[in-house]
């Protein structure tokens, strides 16, 4: 997410000021100077637009009319999870024991306040209530609100004939909070029915998180592959800091934890001194390590990644097919990054059929960038529009049009509808979620139905801090 427009930021500060302590004047000079790092931080840092733009406007071509839009979005910026937070804290504890920090860690001597002194905010969205700096522009709450206004600016025409519609969220608290902030920012004009879909295994296929119900899914099936990726860059970081600070005993695991520290601290207070420890090439090596693990754990490189993602992709295709008969033209869904990675594996936008290599970083021929696909607040839009009595489909990922490479001859590099259906069928062919994931052993829900039966079922799963 780029820095907030001044007017919006000022208004937010006025509202938040009574409850937030003012920080150092120097914060103003630091905040906003580290956005160039976000694409290298594994999707844990604040939202940013997809870095590689093809110069195609994300707005529907002037001669065309939008007929339906779908959003598959990730929750906004957050604090670390319990597991990651504990690892970061353990690494910081080693540094905190230094009598005086030197070199890259000298900032620890200058009144540094660790951003997670306890676990109170683990798993939570960053908000005006829990931010550590009142001028932090990267809050998950604010990201969701701004996203909603951007959505209205582009797609409000689809809501002209209705002021009541449903939104869909998993029952993870941070996902739900993101959806709620988004809905609130749409304004009082709209009556949003929030459908809260359970992440529990019992949901089977009727979920926004189908990987949870797939008991045979093995994220580590390719561990032997990405284990061959060099960790020399981590050794270099640990050795450099240990040499600068006598008695410090950082390991490669600590070096790895520091990348998470960097990202989540930016989420919490708008900047992070630990980010300045890394050399540019170390950021590149880490970023590609994240690409590798994502690709082989949850993306096209996992034998069931595409199959699990096919649940939501198939539902998306069905909504497109039925657009003319459905009253609702706006379908907004909120979930986690892993679920979007699964979904995109099924769609195929970032799958060129080539396995990611582990012996080198493919600088020139590198399509699969996990952090570009699913940063915090990730948003994948599916546009359905009509031009001269012809219908077309197109994807917009994090503000950038990503054409289907072999089906993009329509207006705005879109795919003609019937050609899109052929393409979608080719991607879905051979995927059988129910049988491959043995769904019937744990659930009797073998289809995704909530987009169609929410009016009678009214999904309202209890929120969970996960």
C-alpha positions, 0 to 999 in steps of 0.5 A: 500500500502506498502512503496515504493521501495527506487528507485521508491520513490527516482525517484518520489522525484526528480521530485516532489522536486521543488514544495514541501516544505521539512518537519521536519527531524522527518517525516522520523522516523514516516512515515511507522510506522503506516501501522499496523493500516490500516486494522482497518480504514474503508477502508479510509487509504492507500492501503494494501494487504488482510491480510489473505493469504491462501498461494496461489500464485496470479500468474497463475499456471505454466502449465496454460495460461492466456486468459483474465483478468478483473479488478474492482478497486477503486480510490486511496488514497484521501482527505476526502469528503466534508461532512467528511472533515467538521466533522473532521474540527469541531472536530479539532476546539474544540481541537485548542481552548485549551490553552495547550493540555495534555496527548494524545493530547500533540502533538498539542503543538509541531508545529502541522499543521492541514492537511485540513486548508480549503476545497480546496482538499476535494474529491480530489485524493492525488497527488505529487501536493497536498501532505503535505509531499514530502516523503509521500509514500501513494499518490493515484497518486503513488499507481495507477502508481505502480499498473499499473507496477505490472499489466504489470509485471503479465499480459502484455502477454495479450497485445502482440497482441494489443497496443490499448485497452479501459479502463473504469472509472466513471466520478468522478474526483478522479476515473478518475484521478486514471485511468489516472495515471494508464494508463500513467504508462503503458507507451507510448507503449500502446494507451489507449482509456479512456471511461468515464461512467456517474454516473448520474441516467439517465445512468440506468443499463449502468454504473459502479455505478448502486446504483446511478440509483436505486432510491428505494435503502434504505441504512438505511433500517437496521439502527435499527439493527446496532444501537444496536451496543455498542458505549461504546468505543467512550464514553471511547475515549471522556471521556479519552481526556476530563479528560486529557484536562479541558474544552474540550467537545468532544462527541462520534461523535467527537470520531468517527470523529477522526478515519476518521481524522487519516486515511485521514491525513495519506493519505495526509502526510504519518502519523498522530499523532491523530492515536496514541490516540486509544487503540488497542481494540478501533480500533477493535471495530471501525473496526467492526462497519464499517463492520456492517454498510457496510454489512447492508447498501451496502453488503449482508445484504441489500435487494438490495445490491446483486441486484445492484451488479449483474449489474456489475457481470453479465457483467463480466460473459458475458465477460468471456463467450465471451472471445474467440470472443472478440479482447480485453483480458484486461478489466480494470474498475475504480469506488468507494468502495460502487460499489465494495462492491455491486459487491462482494455481488453479487459474494459472495466471502465474503458472508457465508449466516450468518448475522453479529451479533451486540451484540458482535465482532465475532473474530473467525468467521468473514468473512466480513471485509469491509476495507480488501475488499475495502481499497483505491486503492482496486483491484479485479481481475478476472482471466480466464486461460486455463490448458490442454484444460480446462478453469478456473476462479479465483479471486484475491482481493488486491493481495491475491487469494480468492477461491470460497469455494465450487468451487476451485478444479482447478489448483491454487484453481480455479473454472472450467469454466462450474462449475463457470457459474453454480455458477454465475447463482446461485448467479444471480438467483432472481436478477432483477435490472431493475424491483427491482430498477424501472429503467424505471422510470428514464432511458431507459438504461436497460442493461450494454452495454458500454463494447461492444459498446464503439467503436461506442458511445465513452463515454465521460461524464463530470468529477464531483468532487464527 
